[in-house]
Amino acid sequence: MLRATFATAAFSALMLLAQPAAAIDLLIDGVPLPPDASVASTAQTQPPLQRQWSGVWVGAWGGSIKHILLVESVAEDGTTRVIYSVGDNPFLGIRRTWNRHNAKVTEHRLTIAEAGFSATYEISDDGTLKATYARGNFRAQATMARTDLAALTSPGAVVHWTRGQSELLPTELVEDGVPVRLEVVLFKPPGEGPFPLAVINHGSTGNGNNPALFTETWFDVGIADFLNERGWIVAFPQRRGRGKSDGKYDEGFSPERPKGYTCEADVSLAGGERALHDIGAAISALKRRPDVAASRILIGGQSRGGVLSVAYSGAHPEQIFAVINFVGGWVGDACPIAKTINQTLFQQGARFKRPTLWLYGRNDPMYSISHSRENFAAFQKAGGQGVFLEFDALGGYGHGVINHRQLWSAPIRDYLGSLAEDEHK
C-alpha cells in the first residue's frame, strides 16, 4: 500500500518552485499558465541559443504530475527566463501552480538552480527533453515533448503528457450482468512489433478511505522507459474501479467501507484473489493485440502490485518469463495478522520455478525490512526462487524504490540478462 505521506516527503518539494495560480490564469488540461505567457522569438536577429531553446514543452514528473516548461527569453550569455508550471494531483495532495524563474542554458541543457533544488532539461535531436528534478536525495524524471503554444492553448486541445496512451480493454469480466472494460496505459518501443509484453501492476490507495483516489490512473515512466529501451511493450492495467476502469473497486475493504481496507484475513485475501482475476483478464486481452508477441510475459508491480505479480506467476508459471517485485505486500505490517495475509499470497508464487527479483527499501512505513525478509523466507521455504535486495531509503522513504532508477536499473538489467541466457542454453 502507498501512503499519501510520500507527497509531503517528496513530491511536495516540487511545489516549492511555484506560486498559487490566479483565477485569470490560462488552464491547459488543469495546468496553469499566466495570461501573458509568450514564447521567445526565433527571428534570425535573436541569439543562437534563443533560437535553439525557444518553445514550450509538456510532460509529467514521475508520470503523475503534469508539467509545462515555457522558455520566454534567452540572452547571449545563456541567462534564460522560463515559466515552470504543474497541475493538480489529489493523490499527492498537490495543487496547480506556476512561477517564473531564471535559468541557464547551453546548447543541449537548460538548468533551473535555486537554493536546495534543481531542475535540469537535456534536449535531444528530435526536440524532446529528458528532465530531472532533484532536492536532496529525492529525484523525479519526466520526458518532455515540444509543442506549439497556440495549439496548446486552443479550446479543446488534447495534451499528451507522456508517451503512454490510455485505452479501455474489453475483457471477459462481467459485473452485475454488464461487461467490464479495464483501462490500460501502454508504452511502446520504436518499431512495428510485435513486442514481448511487460505488465506492471499498481498498488493500493493509501488506507483505502478516500474514494477520490480510486479514479487516479497509475503508471511509472521510469520503468516504462527502461523496459522500452530493451524492446518490451509495457502495459499498466488498472484493476476494476481504479483509474478509468469499469466496475467496483473491492480489494479487501472493511464491512464499513468508508473506513478503508480491513485487516481481517478472509476478506483481505478475497480482495487479493479478485485483483488476481482482474490481472488475468487484462493479460488475456493484451495478448490478443497484434503488437504483442506470442511469448512469455514479464510481470511486476509496486506494493500490492508486487505481491500480486509474485502470486500470479505461481498460478500461471508457463505464461511468465520474469517477475519484478517492488516493495510488495498486501497489508501493512501494522496489521496484527499481516504476516499471515502477506505470506499466504507470496507463497502462491512458489510454483513459479524460475528466479524472481524482490526490491525493497529501508525505512518503509508500510513494510519493514524485517517483515519483508520474513515474507521472502516463507516464499523460499515453500519452494520459491529469487533474490532479495534492499536499498538505503532515498529521502527517508523506503516505499518509493521504484521512483529511483539509479537503484534498480543495474539489478534488473542483470536479472533479465541472466534469464535470457538461460532461455538460450
Secondary structure, 3 states (H helix, E strand, C coil): CCCCHHHHHCHHHHHHHCEECCCCCEEECCEEECCCCCCCCCCCCCCHHHHHHCEEEEEEECCCEEEEEEEEEECCCCEEEEEEEECCECCCCECCEEEEEEEEECCCEEEEEECCEEEEEEECCCCCEEEEEEECCEEEEEEEEEECHHHHCCCCCCCCCCCCEEEEEEEEEEECCEEEEEEEEEECCCCCCCECEEEEECCCCCCCCCHHHCCCCCCCHHHHHHHHCCCCEEEEECCCCCCCCCCCCCCCECCCHHHCECCCHHHHHHHHHHHHHHHHHHHHHHHCCCCECCCCEEEEEECHHHHHHHHHHHHCCCCEEEEEEECCCCCCCCCCCHHHHHHHHHHHHHHCCCCEEEEEECCCCCCCHHHHHHHHHHHHHCCCCEEEEEECCHHHCHHHHHHCHHHHHHHHHHHHHHHHHHHCC
